[in-house]
């Protein structure tokens, strides 16, 4: 089995290739692409958490524990937004969000994650199409 770093790099490559197939990839806000400034800040925060001696659940308000065996139904329930279905349309390179673009990054990330449902065998990239690169 490959290393975690190798799996992480492979996942990044797949997500990046899918986003790059869009006609204007820099105008797509995905779970893994928020624009340079925000992505840099996220990378810094993730680095702080990785170097921490604490478990992720001790540092972050997570919707499910990471220290237990993976249960697909629990993961799907964590992605859902109570009382709402994710609004998207199927397009060749993923699931284009059709609802209003939330100004709250946390809510927007949750909406993008909820658009992964129903889960598919292959990554079906949920994304918001932005009007300008700074609209994130």
LOKOLKE-999901 format. One record per residue (C-alpha): residue in one letter; x, y negated, z negated. Coordinates in pm, 1 decimal, m for minus. Each point is the difference from the previous one (the first is absolute). Layout:
! residues N
A  X  Y  Z .
...
END
This chain:
! residues 136
X  0.0  0.0  0.0 .
X  128.2  m349.9  85.2 .
X  93.6  m263.0  m251.7 .
X  m250.0  m256.9  m122.0 .
X  202.9  m271.7  171.8 .
X  m12.9  192.7  328.8 .
X  m376.9  50.1  m26.1 .
X  m43.2  m368.9  m87.4 .
X  206.6  m106.9  302.7 .
X  m192.2  236.4  227.1 .
X  m333.6  m139.7  m121.4 .
X  123.6  m355.1  53.7 .
X  109.0  86.1  352.4 .
X  m339.6  149.4  86.7 .
X  m192.8  m297.6  m143.3 .
X  230.1  m248.0  170.6 .
X  m31.5  172.7  338.1 .
X  m379.7  m2.0  m21.7 .
X  m7.4  m371.1  m88.8 .
X  250.2  m82.3  276.7 .
X  m237.4  150.4  260.5 .
X  m250.7  m278.0  m70.6 .
X  m2.1  m283.2  253.3 .
X  113.8  m245.5  m271.7 .
X  146.0  206.4  m286.2 .
X  102.2  m302.7  m206.5 .
X  m368.1  m101.5  m12.0 .
X  m103.7  323.9  m170.4 .
X  m30.3  12.7  m379.1 .
X  28.9  365.0  m110.3 .
X  57.9  172.0  m332.5 .
X  370.2  0.4  89.0 .
X  39.3  m332.3  185.5 .
X  m95.6  m331.5  m157.0 .
X  243.6  m228.0  180.1 .
X  364.2  m69.1  m80.6 .
X  m38.0  m220.3  m308.9 .
X  m249.1  224.0  m179.7 .
X  177.6  320.8  105.0 .
X  325.2  m134.5  m148.5 .
X  m171.0  m87.4  m329.0 .
X  m162.3  345.1  m10.6 .
X  336.0  168.2  64.7 .
X  152.6  m197.0  m289.6 .
X  m283.3  98.7  m236.8 .
X  15.0  365.3  105.4 .
X  376.0  m7.5  m64.8 .
X  m61.1  m130.9  m353.4 .
X  m248.4  282.5  m64.9 .
X  231.2  266.9  147.5 .
X  285.9  m110.0  m227.5 .
X  m224.3  1.2  m304.9 .
X  26.7  275.8  m259.1 .
X  m379.7  12.6  m28.1 .
X  m244.1  221.5  184.6 .
X  m199.6  m178.6  273.1 .
X  m320.4  42.5  m202.8 .
X  164.6  m184.7  m291.2 .
X  87.3  m301.0  217.6 .
X  m286.9  m21.3  247.5 .
X  m379.2  23.6  m19.7 .
X  m38.5  302.8  227.2 .
X  m336.5  147.1  101.5 .
X  125.6  354.1  m63.8 .
X  293.0  162.6  m182.4 .
X  307.5  75.0  209.7 .
X  153.5  239.6  m252.1 .
X  m251.2  281.5  65.0 .
X  m61.0  236.4  291.1 .
X  m152.8  m161.2  307.7 .
X  m374.7  55.9  37.1 .
X  m137.4  m122.1  332.9 .
X  m349.7  m74.6  m138.3 .
X  149.1  m216.8  m278.0 .
X  207.3  m187.4  259.5 .
X  m305.8  m57.9  220.1 .
X  m198.3  m127.2  m300.6 .
X  283.5  m239.2  m89.2 .
X  m10.7  m145.8  353.0 .
X  m374.2  m68.3  m6.4 .
X  m140.7  m339.8  m87.9 .
X  m313.4  39.5  m212.8 .
X  m314.1  m79.6  193.4 .
X  183.2  m81.0  323.0 .
X  104.1  181.9  312.0 .
X  305.0  m129.2  182.9 .
X  m102.4  m197.3  309.1 .
X  212.4  93.4  298.3 .
X  m19.4  102.3  361.2 .
X  202.0  279.3  152.3 .
X  256.4  m129.6  249.9 .
X  275.3  190.0  184.3 .
X  265.8  m77.3  m261.4 .
X  m201.3  26.4  m319.9 .
X  m291.0  m152.5  m183.4 .
X  m45.3  m372.6  54.5 .
X  m166.2  m163.9  m298.7 .
X  m314.6  m192.2  91.2 .
X  m89.4  m151.9  m335.5 .
X  107.4  m337.8  m127.9 .
X  370.9  m36.9  m77.4 .
X  26.0  m29.7  m379.4 .
X  234.3  m263.2  m140.1 .
X  71.0  235.7  m290.9 .
X  295.4  221.9  95.6 .
X  m108.4  263.4  m252.1 .
X  m353.6  21.2  138.8 .
X  127.6  m2.9  357.9 .
X  243.5  283.3  m75.5 .
X  m284.7  197.6  m157.9 .
X  m220.0  m63.6  306.8 .
X  278.9  120.2  229.1 .
X  51.7  309.0  m217.1 .
X  m374.7  72.0  m3.2 .
X  3.8  m10.6  380.8 .
X  220.0  311.1  m6.4 .
X  m319.8  189.9  m84.7 .
X  m92.5  242.5  126.5 .
X  356.0  130.7  m19.2 .
X  132.5  144.5  324.2 .
X  281.8  244.7  71.3 .
X  204.8  m284.0  153.3 .
X  38.7  m358.2  m119.8 .
X  m277.7  m219.0  141.3 .
X  135.6  m349.2  m68.3 .
X  m255.5  m240.7  m147.6 .
X  82.5  m362.2  80.5 .
X  m131.7  m352.5  9.6 .
X  67.0  m189.4  321.4 .
X  127.5  m347.6  m95.8 .
X  m31.5  m318.0  203.2 .
X  343.4  m131.0  m98.9 .
X  302.8  170.4  m162.4 .
X  m39.5  m223.1  m307.8 .
X  m364.4  97.7  m54.0 .
X  95.1  276.5  m243.1 .
END
